[in-house]
């Protein structure tokens, strides 16, 4: 018998995230992987009407590992250990769906956002393909406990990495790392690209940086789109403040390039993608700082 209260986040998620920090940071970049967590707490699985395999449809499987090579070039990488289906840090802290909870939400909750209405708030009601996650409604205390013990520590750590990078280099470039399903949705037309870069249509990142990364990926033979269908989520929008010295750019990778999406195992393409990302990161780390600094000097 356990004394752990139902609304206490699982000890399996202690610590809630990992940070790979180089002994000496060599470039003004921070890498973030908010959706690659793959520790599904036992009590969460018991609450869910879905099996663990179905829950993983929302997971950016192995994205943190794809960017390990880039991090080893001398920049920090923060990655959530908890899954997106359990808590989504790429949302406002209190984007909560009233349909999911047994009691009233606090007044400060945002229950009307497009993401909440779609079932994908801070505590998701559905997985990526629209299946309901929970057997019954949750208590609000449980949601607030997840947010307090997982969400806020993750963002505090991310903010600290951004602040230390700014202190060392004068500015920071945040790359928010994600993957996207290859399967077509009812709203999409034509095949999914290999990569989608989202900079909130230029509001979160210097467009020259976005174009440089797009052109570099294209030179490697990849099909790249900008801002459609993903312009960047909360992390890109919240942290991307070029006028305050923080550029934020979201990168979505087509899972078909590296993953067996039915079995959640890496395909032979994994090593190619990881190698290409590491080589492209090396180019970014060496060339983009001069680009940003020249613009700052001109202004």
Secondary structure, 3 states (H helix, E strand, C coil): CCCCCCCCCCHHHCCCEEEECCCCCCCCEEEEECCCCCECCHHHHHHECCCHHHHHHHCCCCHHHHCHHHHCCCCEEEEECECCCCCCCCCCCCECCHHHECCCCCCCCECCCHHHHCCCCCCCCECCCCCECECCCECHHHHHHHHHHHHHHHHHHHHHHHHHHHHHHCCEEEEEEEEECCCCCCCCCCCCCCEEEECCCCCCCCHHHHHHHHHHHHHCCCCEEECCCCCCCHHHHHHCEHHHCEEEEEEEEEHHHCEECCCCEECCHHHHHHHHHHHHHHHHHHHHHHHHHHHHHHC
